[in-house]
């Protein structure tokens, strides 16, 4: 998974996908958007984002929709820093967003 972390750093820099906070690259964590609970299939790139330690700890094993609804701005950040995520995850983030997302070509 180290390769996934490096790829995400090259794509977005060392920014939390849930709160948008710039975090030193040595301190940012790799987070499973849908908790893996021991399932290796969840280690795919379309389920991984960079997260600050605070957001990663707050999310823990919380279901994604509940985590996003607790602070609706998280969905906006996740859509911005998670365009590589699977369509079902992006759909959940859209549902939880506090404001509409503009299409990239708009």
C-alpha positions in Angstrom: 0.0 0.0 0.0 3.0 2.3 0.2 2.7 2.8 -3.6 -0.9 4.0 -3.1 0.2 6.5 -0.5 3.0 7.9 -2.7 0.6 8.1 -5.7 -2.0 10.0 -3.6 0.7 12.4 -2.4 1.8 13.0 -6.0 -1.8 13.6 -7.1 -3.0 15.9 -4.2 -0.1 16.8 -2.0 -0.2 16.1 1.7 -3.8 17.2 2.2 -6.5 15.5 4.2 -9.3 14.2 2.0 -11.9 14.8 4.8 -11.1 18.3 6.1 -8.7 19.8 3.5 -6.0 20.5 6.0 -2.4 20.4 4.8 -0.5 18.0 6.9 3.2 17.2 6.9 3.7 14.2 4.6 5.4 12.2 7.3 2.3 12.6 9.5 -0.5 12.1 7.0 -2.1 8.7 7.1 -3.6 6.4 4.5 -7.3 5.7 5.2 -9.7 3.1 4.0 -12.8 5.0 3.0 -14.9 1.9 3.6 -13.3 0.2 6.7 -11.6 -2.9 5.7 -12.2 -5.0 8.8 -9.5 -7.4 7.7 -10.6 -7.7 4.1 -7.7 -7.2 1.7 -10.1 -6.3 -1.2 -10.5 -2.9 0.6 -6.8 -2.1 0.0 -7.6 -1.1 -3.6 -6.7 2.5 -4.7 -10.4 3.3 -5.3 -11.0 2.9 -1.5 -8.0 4.8 -0.2 -7.4 8.5 0.6 -5.0 10.5 2.6 -6.3 11.7 6.0 -4.9 13.7 8.9 -4.6 11.8 12.1 -7.5 13.6 13.7 -10.0 12.7 10.9 -8.7 9.1 10.6 -9.2 8.7 14.4 -12.6 10.3 14.3 -13.7 8.1 11.4 -12.3 4.8 12.8 -14.9 2.2 11.8 -17.8 4.6 11.5 -19.9 3.9 8.4 -18.9 6.4 5.8 -22.3 8.1 5.4 -22.6 8.7 9.2 -19.1 10.1 9.3 -19.8 12.5 6.3 -23.1 13.6 7.7 -21.6 14.5 11.0 -19.7 17.4 9.2 -21.2 17.8 5.7 -18.1 19.7 4.4 -16.3 16.4 4.6 -18.3 15.2 1.5 -17.1 18.3 -0.5 -13.5 17.6 0.4 -13.8 13.9 -0.3 -15.2 14.6 -3.8 -12.4 17.0 -4.5 -9.5 14.8 -3.2 -11.2 11.5 -4.0 -12.0 11.7 -7.7 -10.2 8.3 -8.0 -12.7 6.6 -5.6 -15.3 4.1 -6.8 -18.6 5.4 -8.0 -20.6 4.1 -5.0 -18.2 6.0 -2.6 -18.5 9.2 -4.7 -22.3 8.9 -4.7 -22.3 8.7 -0.9 -20.1 11.7 -0.7 -22.5 13.6 -3.0 -25.5 12.7 -0.9 -23.7 14.0 2.2 -22.3 17.2 0.7 -23.6 20.4 2.2 -23.6 22.2 -1.2 -23.8 21.1 -4.9 -20.6 20.1 -6.6 -19.9 21.9 -9.9 -19.0 19.7 -12.8 -15.3 19.9 -13.7 -16.1 21.1 -17.2 -18.7 23.7 -16.0 
